[in-house]
């Protein structure tokens, strides 16, 4: 086996020496978070560990097929762990309410691929080169020689596929296809995964998508596309926050668009933004960092206090600045 970072050996040693383990994921879990959490949880259970899998938020409907046993649960008070593993979380705050219930631990491990990761744990394996945390979990299991079952393969393939835009994003590496192929050879059910994740949307999401196509806006010679999601939009369509994953890609795909942005109302004066860039010249991680957020060069986000129109003006101005600096 080719050489690997020594931090992986330290993480494996820590996990092997632990009996009670919590696998934690970030709020509003996406496919990479859900797949990585469940894949690691199942592997640790198969290794004879006592494992809980915690997330503040419920699994989005399209990923529920991965968790037939209901392993992902909301955090519970009063428990103590030999080890806590945070996956796909760039900062401790991204764990949400889980963070309040994991203080009683001996070892804290952080496995992530976000460039903006704050290295908040005792052992931090952060590899921004990897397009998904699912690939990191796959490497961990291979090096530890823990079996990758069909169910684990489903989880990790979903993680890798969703965070690469089904292998379309520029972050996708040659090794990503190798990992995907290995997971298929180990039983990942491509037909079911593709049907559940990409071809089976709930009706409220379709209503939300209709709203987006009717209300998105373009600016800066059509290089910036953006739209708002207000609480009233969710009420009217019957959708919830889990239905928003991937909606930004619909306006990102418009030919002249370089940067797409979603403004989502969290509270009357708190807005969540999501950013996507199609150009390697425009790093939206740097844009998000201006507002206390972060992520990847091509995908990032932040939570911004202030009046909605003020937030919109500041964010659009920052995006325009990034485009101008790139000569676009």
PELINUR-V842245 format. One record per residue. PSI is psi as a letter, one per 20 degrees, with the letter a starting at -180 (999 if undefined). OMEGA is omega in whole degrees, 0 to 359 (* if undefined). Layout:
psi=PSI omega=OMEGA
psi=PSI omega=OMEGA
This chain:
psi=p omega=183
psi=q omega=181
psi=q omega=180
psi=r omega=180
psi=p omega=182
psi=h omega=179
psi=h omega=179
psi=g omega=178
psi=h omega=179
psi=h omega=178
psi=g omega=179
psi=g omega=178
psi=g omega=179
psi=g omega=179
psi=g omega=180
psi=h omega=180
psi=i omega=181
psi=q omega=177
psi=g omega=178
psi=p omega=189
psi=q omega=172
psi=p omega=175
psi=o omega=187
psi=q omega=178
psi=r omega=185
psi=q omega=177
psi=q omega=183
psi=m omega=187
psi=p omega=174
psi=a omega=184
psi=h omega=180
psi=g omega=179
psi=g omega=182
psi=g omega=182
psi=h omega=180
psi=g omega=178
psi=g omega=184
psi=g omega=179
psi=g omega=180
psi=g omega=179
psi=g omega=181
psi=g omega=179
psi=g omega=179
psi=h omega=176
psi=g omega=179
psi=h omega=178
psi=j omega=175
psi=j omega=180
psi=q omega=173
psi=o omega=190
psi=p omega=167
psi=q omega=182
psi=o omega=190
psi=p omega=171
psi=p omega=179
psi=h omega=185
psi=q omega=179
psi=q omega=177
psi=p omega=173
psi=q omega=186
psi=h omega=186
psi=i omega=178
psi=j omega=183
psi=h omega=181
psi=h omega=179
psi=i omega=188
psi=l omega=182
psi=h omega=182
psi=j omega=180
psi=l omega=181
psi=h omega=181
psi=o omega=183
psi=r omega=174
psi=q omega=183
psi=q omega=180
psi=q omega=182
psi=q omega=169
psi=j omega=182
psi=q omega=179
psi=q omega=185
psi=q omega=170
psi=h omega=184
psi=q omega=171
psi=p omega=178
psi=o omega=174
psi=p omega=179
psi=p omega=173
psi=k omega=180
psi=o omega=184
psi=h omega=179
psi=r omega=179
psi=h omega=181
psi=h omega=181
psi=i omega=176
psi=i omega=178
psi=c omega=183
psi=i omega=176
psi=h omega=181
psi=h omega=181
psi=i omega=188
psi=j omega=181
psi=j omega=182
psi=h omega=181
psi=n omega=183
psi=q omega=176
psi=h omega=184
psi=p omega=180
psi=p omega=182
psi=q omega=182
psi=o omega=179
psi=o omega=188
psi=r omega=180
psi=j omega=180
psi=p omega=179
psi=h omega=184
psi=j omega=183
psi=p omega=186
psi=j omega=178
psi=m omega=190
psi=i omega=186
psi=a omega=177
psi=g omega=177
psi=p omega=184
psi=o omega=173
psi=n omega=182
psi=o omega=181
psi=n omega=183
psi=i omega=178
psi=h omega=184
psi=p omega=182
psi=i omega=180
psi=q omega=173
psi=h omega=178
psi=h omega=177
psi=h omega=180
psi=g omega=179
psi=g omega=177
psi=g omega=180
psi=g omega=179
psi=g omega=181
psi=h omega=180
psi=g omega=182
psi=h omega=179
psi=i omega=183
psi=k omega=174
psi=p omega=185
psi=q omega=174
psi=o omega=182
psi=r omega=177
psi=g omega=183
psi=g omega=177
psi=h omega=178
psi=g omega=176
psi=g omega=182
psi=g omega=185
psi=h omega=176
psi=g omega=177
psi=g omega=179
psi=g omega=183
psi=g omega=183
psi=g omega=185
psi=h omega=183
psi=i omega=174
psi=j omega=184
psi=l omega=185
psi=l omega=176
psi=k omega=180
psi=h omega=184
psi=q omega=181
psi=i omega=179
psi=i omega=181
psi=p omega=182
psi=r omega=175
psi=h omega=180
psi=h omega=179
psi=g omega=179
psi=h omega=177
psi=g omega=179
psi=g omega=180
psi=g omega=178
psi=g omega=178
psi=g omega=181
psi=h omega=176
psi=g omega=180
psi=h omega=179
psi=j omega=170
psi=j omega=178
psi=p omega=185
psi=n omega=185
psi=g omega=182
psi=g omega=182
psi=g omega=181
psi=g omega=181
psi=h omega=180
psi=g omega=184
psi=g omega=189
psi=g omega=189
psi=i omega=188
psi=k omega=182
psi=m omega=182
psi=q omega=174
psi=q omega=182
psi=g omega=179
psi=h omega=178
psi=h omega=178
psi=h omega=177
psi=h omega=179
psi=h omega=179
psi=h omega=176
psi=g omega=177
psi=g omega=182
psi=g omega=181
psi=h omega=180
psi=i omega=190
psi=i omega=181
psi=q omega=181
psi=q omega=177
psi=q omega=176
psi=r omega=180
psi=l omega=181
psi=k omega=177
psi=j omega=179
psi=i omega=177
psi=p omega=174
psi=p omega=180
psi=q omega=174
psi=r omega=179
psi=q omega=169
psi=o omega=179
psi=r omega=179
psi=h omega=179
psi=h omega=178
psi=h omega=178
psi=g omega=179
psi=g omega=183
psi=h omega=184
psi=i omega=185
psi=j omega=181
psi=r omega=172
psi=a omega=187
psi=h omega=181
psi=i omega=180
psi=i omega=184
psi=i omega=184
psi=p omega=177
psi=i omega=181
psi=h omega=180
psi=h omega=182
psi=h omega=180
psi=h omega=177
psi=h omega=174
psi=h omega=185
psi=i omega=178
psi=p omega=192
psi=g omega=184
psi=i omega=187
psi=p omega=175
psi=g omega=179
psi=p omega=175
psi=q omega=182
psi=p omega=173
psi=p omega=172
psi=o omega=181
psi=p omega=180
psi=p omega=174
psi=g omega=174
psi=r omega=181
psi=h omega=179
psi=k omega=173
psi=p omega=184
psi=p omega=173
psi=p omega=177
psi=q omega=172
psi=p omega=184
psi=q omega=175
psi=p omega=178
psi=p omega=176
psi=i omega=184
psi=p omega=176
psi=i omega=178
psi=i omega=183
psi=o omega=182
psi=o omega=182
psi=i omega=172
psi=h omega=179
psi=h omega=176
psi=g omega=180
psi=h omega=181
psi=h omega=177
psi=i omega=182
psi=j omega=177
psi=j omega=180
psi=b omega=181
psi=a omega=181
psi=c omega=181
psi=r omega=176
psi=h omega=183
psi=i omega=182
psi=p omega=183
psi=r omega=181
psi=r omega=180
psi=r omega=172
psi=p omega=190
psi=p omega=175
psi=q omega=177
psi=r omega=179
psi=q omega=187
psi=g omega=182
psi=h omega=177
psi=g omega=178
psi=g omega=181
psi=g omega=181
psi=g omega=182
psi=g omega=183
psi=g omega=180
psi=h omega=177
psi=g omega=179
psi=h omega=178
psi=g omega=178
psi=g omega=178
psi=g omega=179
psi=h omega=178
psi=g omega=180
psi=g omega=180
psi=h omega=179
psi=i omega=180
psi=k omega=182
psi=999 omega=*
